Protein backbone atom coordinates (compact mmCIF):
# COMPACT_ATOMS: atom_id res chain seq x y z
CA UNK A 1 0.00 0.00 0.00
CA UNK A 2 2.83 2.38 0.86
CA UNK A 3 4.58 1.70 -2.46
CA UNK A 4 1.35 2.35 -4.35
CA UNK A 5 0.94 5.71 -2.61
CA UNK A 6 4.51 6.66 -3.48
CA UNK A 7 3.94 5.74 -7.12
CA UNK A 8 0.59 7.53 -7.37
CA UNK A 9 2.02 11.04 -8.07
CA UNK A 10 4.25 9.67 -10.82
CA UNK A 11 1.40 7.74 -12.42
CA UNK A 12 -0.85 10.81 -12.22
CA UNK A 13 1.84 12.92 -13.87
CA UNK A 14 2.27 10.37 -16.67
CA UNK A 15 -1.48 10.25 -17.27
CA UNK A 16 -1.81 14.04 -17.38
CA UNK A 17 1.34 14.67 -19.41
CA UNK A 18 1.17 11.81 -21.90
CA UNK A 19 -1.95 9.65 -21.83
CA UNK A 20 -4.52 12.47 -21.72
CA UNK A 21 -2.97 14.48 -24.63
CA UNK A 22 -2.61 11.25 -26.64
CA UNK A 23 -6.31 10.51 -26.17
CA UNK A 24 -7.00 14.00 -27.52
CA UNK A 25 -4.93 13.17 -30.63
CA UNK A 26 -6.87 9.91 -31.03
CA UNK A 27 -10.10 11.92 -30.87
CA UNK A 28 -8.88 14.27 -33.60
CA UNK A 29 -8.01 11.32 -35.83
CA UNK A 30 -11.61 10.02 -35.79
CA UNK A 31 -13.51 13.33 -35.70
CA UNK A 32 -11.66 15.69 -38.08
CA UNK A 33 -12.75 16.77 -40.58
CA UNK A 34 -15.74 14.41 -40.27
CA UNK A 35 -16.43 11.60 -37.78
CA UNK A 36 -15.25 8.17 -38.86
CA UNK A 37 -12.16 6.18 -39.79
CA UNK A 38 -11.62 7.89 -43.12
CA UNK A 39 -8.23 9.28 -42.12
CA UNK A 40 -6.93 5.79 -41.33
CA UNK A 41 -8.21 4.62 -44.68
CA UNK A 42 -6.29 7.46 -46.30
CA UNK A 43 -3.08 6.19 -44.68
CA UNK A 44 -3.49 2.89 -46.52
CA UNK A 45 -4.19 4.50 -49.89
CA UNK A 46 -2.23 7.76 -49.94
CA UNK A 47 1.03 7.13 -51.89
CA UNK A 48 2.70 10.17 -50.29
CA UNK A 49 2.11 8.91 -46.76
CA UNK A 50 3.22 5.39 -47.71
CA UNK A 51 6.43 6.67 -49.32
CA UNK A 52 7.23 8.71 -46.20
CA UNK A 53 6.65 5.70 -43.96
CA UNK A 54 8.95 3.55 -46.12
CA UNK A 55 11.62 6.27 -46.21
CA UNK A 56 11.43 6.69 -42.43
CA UNK A 57 11.84 2.96 -41.82
CA UNK A 58 14.74 2.76 -44.29
CA UNK A 59 16.60 5.70 -42.78
CA UNK A 60 15.90 4.47 -39.23
CA UNK A 61 17.32 1.03 -40.03
CA UNK A 62 20.46 2.45 -41.66
CA UNK A 63 21.03 4.91 -38.83
CA UNK A 64 20.53 2.13 -36.28
CA UNK A 65 23.07 -0.17 -37.94
CA UNK A 66 25.70 2.54 -38.37
CA UNK A 67 25.17 4.09 -34.94
CA UNK A 68 25.34 0.80 -33.04
CA UNK A 69 28.42 -0.33 -34.96
CA UNK A 70 30.24 2.95 -34.32
CA UNK A 71 29.08 3.06 -30.70
CA UNK A 72 30.33 -0.50 -30.17
CA UNK A 73 33.84 0.41 -31.31
CA UNK A 74 33.86 3.54 -29.13
CA UNK A 75 32.54 1.64 -26.12
CA UNK A 76 35.20 -1.07 -26.41
CA UNK A 77 37.86 1.64 -26.21
CA UNK A 78 36.04 3.39 -23.36
CA UNK A 79 35.60 0.26 -21.25
CA UNK A 80 38.69 -1.77 -22.08
CA UNK A 81 41.24 0.71 -23.42
CA UNK A 82 44.24 2.29 -21.73
CA UNK A 83 43.67 5.21 -19.31
CA UNK A 84 44.48 7.76 -22.01
CA UNK A 85 42.19 6.03 -24.51
CA UNK A 86 39.39 5.97 -21.96
CA UNK A 87 39.71 9.70 -21.30
CA UNK A 88 39.63 10.50 -25.03
CA UNK A 89 36.66 8.18 -25.62
CA UNK A 90 34.76 9.64 -22.66
CA UNK A 91 35.43 13.13 -23.96
CA UNK A 92 34.05 12.16 -27.39
CA UNK A 93 30.96 10.62 -25.80
CA UNK A 94 30.06 13.41 -23.38
CA UNK A 95 30.92 16.57 -25.36
CA UNK A 96 28.08 16.08 -27.91
CA UNK A 97 25.56 16.23 -25.05
CA UNK A 98 26.72 19.78 -24.32
CA UNK A 99 25.98 20.97 -27.89
CA UNK A 100 22.38 21.60 -28.93
CA UNK A 101 20.81 19.60 -31.74
CA UNK A 102 20.32 22.77 -33.79
CA UNK A 103 23.99 23.71 -33.52
CA UNK A 104 25.05 20.26 -34.64
CA UNK A 105 22.60 20.20 -37.54
CA UNK A 106 23.73 23.58 -38.87
CA UNK A 107 27.33 22.52 -38.32
CA UNK A 108 26.77 19.59 -40.66
CA UNK A 109 25.17 21.95 -43.19
CA UNK A 110 28.34 24.04 -43.09
CA UNK A 111 30.44 20.92 -43.66
CA UNK A 112 28.35 19.15 -46.31
CA UNK A 113 26.81 21.92 -48.42
CA UNK A 114 27.99 22.61 -51.98
CA UNK A 115 30.19 25.43 -50.69
CA UNK A 116 30.92 23.72 -47.42
CA UNK A 117 34.29 22.75 -46.02
CA UNK A 118 34.33 19.21 -47.41
CA UNK A 119 33.39 20.08 -50.99
CA UNK A 120 35.67 23.11 -50.98
CA UNK A 121 38.63 21.07 -49.76
CA UNK A 122 38.02 18.22 -52.23
CA UNK A 123 37.82 20.70 -55.11
CA UNK A 124 40.93 22.56 -53.97
CA UNK A 125 43.04 19.39 -54.11
CA UNK A 126 41.56 18.43 -57.47
CA UNK A 127 39.85 15.28 -56.22
CA UNK A 128 36.45 16.39 -57.63
CA UNK A 129 35.47 18.94 -60.27
CA UNK A 130 31.85 19.45 -59.19
CA UNK A 131 30.45 19.65 -55.63
CA UNK A 132 29.10 16.39 -54.26
CA UNK A 133 25.45 16.27 -53.19
CA UNK A 134 26.06 15.61 -49.50
CA UNK A 135 23.17 17.54 -48.00
CA UNK A 136 19.45 18.12 -48.66
CA UNK A 137 19.10 14.39 -49.31
CA UNK A 138 18.99 11.10 -47.40
CA UNK A 139 22.76 10.97 -47.04
CA UNK A 140 22.87 14.24 -45.12
CA UNK A 141 19.96 13.13 -42.94
CA UNK A 142 21.67 9.81 -42.12
CA UNK A 143 24.98 11.52 -41.28
CA UNK A 144 23.35 14.07 -38.98
CA UNK A 145 21.13 11.56 -37.22
CA UNK A 146 23.96 9.07 -36.75
CA UNK A 147 26.21 11.74 -35.25
CA UNK A 148 23.47 12.72 -32.81
CA UNK A 149 22.46 9.18 -31.76
CA UNK A 150 25.84 7.48 -31.31
CA UNK A 151 26.26 8.73 -27.70
CA UNK A 152 22.82 7.36 -26.78
CA UNK A 153 23.84 3.94 -28.08
CA UNK A 154 27.01 3.87 -25.98
CA UNK A 155 25.53 3.55 -22.50
CA UNK A 156 23.60 0.23 -22.88
CA UNK A 157 26.69 -1.22 -24.53
CA UNK A 158 28.93 0.04 -21.73
CA UNK A 159 26.65 -1.53 -19.14
CA UNK A 160 26.79 -4.90 -20.91
CA UNK A 161 30.57 -4.78 -21.35
CA UNK A 162 31.25 -3.81 -17.74
CA UNK A 163 29.16 -6.73 -16.49
CA UNK A 164 31.14 -9.21 -18.59
CA UNK A 165 33.25 -11.71 -16.63
CA UNK A 166 36.88 -11.32 -17.74
CA UNK A 167 37.62 -14.88 -16.64
CA UNK A 168 35.61 -16.16 -19.60
CA UNK A 169 37.83 -14.22 -21.99
CA UNK A 170 40.96 -15.47 -20.21
CA UNK A 171 39.67 -19.04 -20.48
CA UNK A 172 39.12 -18.64 -24.21
CA UNK A 173 42.63 -17.25 -24.65
CA UNK A 174 44.03 -20.06 -22.51
CA UNK A 175 42.38 -22.65 -24.75
CA UNK A 176 44.24 -21.26 -27.75
CA UNK A 177 41.69 -18.85 -29.19
CA UNK A 178 43.14 -15.85 -31.01
CA UNK A 179 42.25 -12.30 -29.97
CA UNK A 180 40.02 -11.84 -32.99
CA UNK A 181 38.22 -15.15 -32.51
CA UNK A 182 37.76 -14.43 -28.81
CA UNK A 183 36.26 -11.08 -29.68
CA UNK A 184 33.77 -12.39 -32.27
CA UNK A 185 32.95 -15.74 -30.66
CA UNK A 186 32.94 -14.80 -26.96
CA UNK A 187 32.96 -11.05 -26.36
CA UNK A 188 30.32 -9.99 -28.90
CA UNK A 189 27.77 -12.74 -28.04
CA UNK A 190 28.10 -11.96 -24.33
CA UNK A 191 27.29 -8.29 -24.97
CA UNK A 192 24.30 -8.89 -27.27
CA UNK A 193 21.86 -7.62 -24.64
CA UNK A 194 23.60 -4.24 -24.87
CA UNK A 195 23.52 -4.39 -28.66
CA UNK A 196 19.77 -5.03 -28.65
CA UNK A 197 19.17 -2.29 -26.10
CA UNK A 198 21.21 0.21 -28.10
CA UNK A 199 19.48 -0.75 -31.34
CA UNK A 200 16.07 -0.31 -29.72
CA UNK A 201 16.93 3.14 -28.35
CA UNK A 202 18.39 4.39 -31.62
CA UNK A 203 15.60 2.96 -33.77
CA UNK A 204 12.84 4.49 -31.65
CA UNK A 205 14.63 7.84 -31.59
CA UNK A 206 15.06 7.68 -35.37
CA UNK A 207 11.38 7.06 -36.05
CA UNK A 208 10.36 10.29 -34.33
CA UNK A 209 13.33 12.47 -35.28
CA UNK A 210 12.33 15.93 -36.51
CA UNK A 211 14.90 18.75 -36.27
CA UNK A 212 17.92 17.15 -37.93
CA UNK A 213 16.02 15.59 -40.89
CA UNK A 214 14.13 18.85 -41.46
CA UNK A 215 17.38 20.87 -41.66
CA UNK A 216 19.65 18.42 -43.45
CA UNK A 217 16.91 16.98 -45.63
CA UNK A 218 15.91 20.40 -46.89
CA UNK A 219 12.34 19.26 -47.57
CA UNK A 220 13.54 16.61 -50.04
CA UNK A 221 13.79 13.71 -47.59
CA UNK A 222 10.70 14.19 -45.45
CA UNK A 223 10.37 11.77 -42.55
CA UNK A 224 7.25 10.90 -40.63
CA UNK A 225 7.66 13.47 -37.83
CA UNK A 226 8.11 16.27 -40.37
CA UNK A 227 5.06 15.04 -42.29
CA UNK A 228 2.99 15.23 -39.10
CA UNK A 229 4.21 18.79 -38.54
CA UNK A 230 3.35 19.78 -42.11
CA UNK A 231 -0.13 18.25 -41.91
CA UNK A 232 -1.00 19.93 -38.63
CA UNK A 233 0.65 23.34 -38.92
CA UNK A 234 0.85 24.06 -42.65
CA UNK A 235 -1.87 22.16 -44.52
CA UNK A 236 -3.74 22.20 -42.11
CA UNK A 237 -5.08 18.65 -41.99
CA UNK A 238 -5.32 17.88 -38.31
CA UNK A 239 -7.23 14.65 -38.79
CA UNK A 240 -4.63 13.04 -41.05
CA UNK A 241 -1.74 14.36 -38.95
CA UNK A 242 -3.38 12.92 -35.82
CA UNK A 243 -3.97 9.58 -37.54
CA UNK A 244 -0.31 9.37 -38.58
CA UNK A 245 0.72 10.20 -34.99
CA UNK A 246 -1.51 7.46 -33.57
CA UNK A 247 -0.15 4.87 -36.00
CA UNK A 248 3.44 5.87 -35.19
CA UNK A 249 2.86 5.61 -31.43
CA UNK A 250 1.15 2.23 -31.77
CA UNK A 251 3.93 0.96 -34.03
CA UNK A 252 6.63 1.97 -31.56
CA UNK A 253 4.65 0.47 -28.67
CA UNK A 254 4.17 -2.81 -30.52
CA UNK A 255 7.85 -2.93 -31.43
CA UNK A 256 8.95 -2.43 -27.84
CA UNK A 257 6.42 -4.99 -26.58
CA UNK A 258 7.67 -7.61 -29.02
CA UNK A 259 11.30 -6.96 -28.18
CA UNK A 260 10.75 -7.11 -24.42
CA UNK A 261 8.60 -10.24 -24.73
CA UNK A 262 10.60 -12.31 -27.18
CA UNK A 263 14.14 -10.98 -27.21
CA UNK A 264 14.88 -9.97 -23.66
CA UNK A 265 14.21 -13.40 -22.06
CA UNK A 266 16.67 -15.01 -24.47
CA UNK A 267 19.36 -12.62 -23.35
CA UNK A 268 18.96 -13.76 -19.76
CA UNK A 269 19.56 -17.41 -20.50
Rosetta blueprint (number, residue, H / E / L):
1 X L
2 X H
3 X H
4 X H
5 X H
6 X H
7 X H
8 X H
9 X H
10 X H
11 X H
12 X H
13 X H
14 X H
15 X H
16 X H
17 X H
18 X H
19 X H
20 X H
21 X H
22 X H
23 X H
24 X H
25 X H
26 X H
27 X H
28 X H
29 X H
30 X H
31 X H
32 X L
33 X L
34 X L
35 X L
36 X L
37 X L
38 X H
39 X H
40 X H
41 X H
42 X H
43 X H
44 X H
45 X H
46 X L
47 X H
48 X H
49 X H
50 X H
51 X H
52 X H
53 X H
54 X H
55 X H
56 X H
57 X H
58 X H
59 X H
60 X H
61 X H
62 X H
63 X H
64 X H
65 X H
66 X H
67 X H
68 X H
69 X H
70 X H
71 X H
72 X H
73 X H
74 X H
75 X H
76 X H
77 X H
78 X H
79 X H
80 X H
81 X L
82 X L
83 X H
84 X H
85 X H
86 X H
87 X H
88 X H
89 X H
90 X H
91 X H
92 X H
93 X H
94 X H
95 X H
96 X H
97 X H
98 X H
99 X L
100 X L
101 X H
102 X H
103 X H
104 X H
105 X H
106 X H
107 X H
108 X H
109 X H
110 X H
111 X H
112 X H
113 X L
114 X L
115 X L
116 X L
117 X H
118 X H
119 X H
120 X H
121 X H
122 X H
123 X H
124 X H
125 X L
126 X L
127 X L
128 X L
129 X L
130 X L
131 X L
132 X L
133 X L
134 X L
135 X L
136 X L
137 X L
138 X H
139 X H
140 X H
141 X H
142 X H
143 X H
144 X H
145 X H
146 X H
147 X H
148 X H
149 X H
150 X H
151 X H
152 X H
153 X H
154 X H
155 X H
156 X H
157 X H
158 X H
159 X H
160 X H
161 X H
162 X H
163 X L
164 X L
165 X L
166 X H
167 X H
168 X H
169 X H
170 X H
171 X H
172 X H
173 X H
174 X H
175 X L
176 X L
177 X L
178 X L
179 X H
180 X H
181 X H
182 X H
183 X H
184 X H
185 X H
186 X H
187 X H
188 X H
189 X H
190 X H
191 X L
192 X H
193 X H
194 X H
195 X H
196 X H
197 X H
198 X H
199 X H
200 X H
201 X H
202 X H
203 X H
204 X H
205 X H
206 X H
207 X H
208 X L
209 X L
210 X L
211 X H
212 X H
213 X H
214 X H
215 X H
216 X H
217 X H
218 X L
219 X L
220 X L
221 X L
222 X L
223 X L
224 X H
225 X H
226 X H
227 X H
228 X H
229 X H
230 X H
231 X H
232 X H
233 X H
234 X H
235 X L
236 X L
237 X L
238 X H
239 X H
240 X H
241 X H
242 X H
243 X H
244 X H
245 X H
246 X H
247 X H
248 X H
249 X H
250 X H
251 X H
252 X H
253 X H
254 X H
255 X H
256 X H
257 X H
258 X H
259 X H
260 X H
261 X H
262 X H
263 X H
264 X H
265 X H
266 X H
267 X H
268 X L
269 X L
